[in-house]
Amino acid sequence: MKTMVTQKQILKHFNLSRDTLVAMEKEGLPFCKISVRDKEYDIKQVAEWLKIIRKDIDSMVIGKIDF
């Protein structure tokens, strides 16, 4: 069963700023638009998306610069 929450609830639950949430939406964060201004989020889908993104970030290798 999906647990749908409002934007305000998702911001509080994951301790995000509104700007960060908007940036994450542009990067593919799943959400449902319910009106012109309002969106809903499946909290489990958001948690899974964040887990994948964090895994991708953790696996990044930053190269050594030789001078």
Number of C-alpha atoms within 10 A of each C-alpha: 5 9 10 17 16 15 16 13 14 20 15 10 11 13 10 12 13 13 9 12 16 11 12 15 12 10 10 9 18 15 18 12 10 9 8 6 6 10 15 19 20 17 20 13 16 16 13 12 16 15 12 12 15 11 11 10 10 9 9 8 7 6 6 6 5 4 3
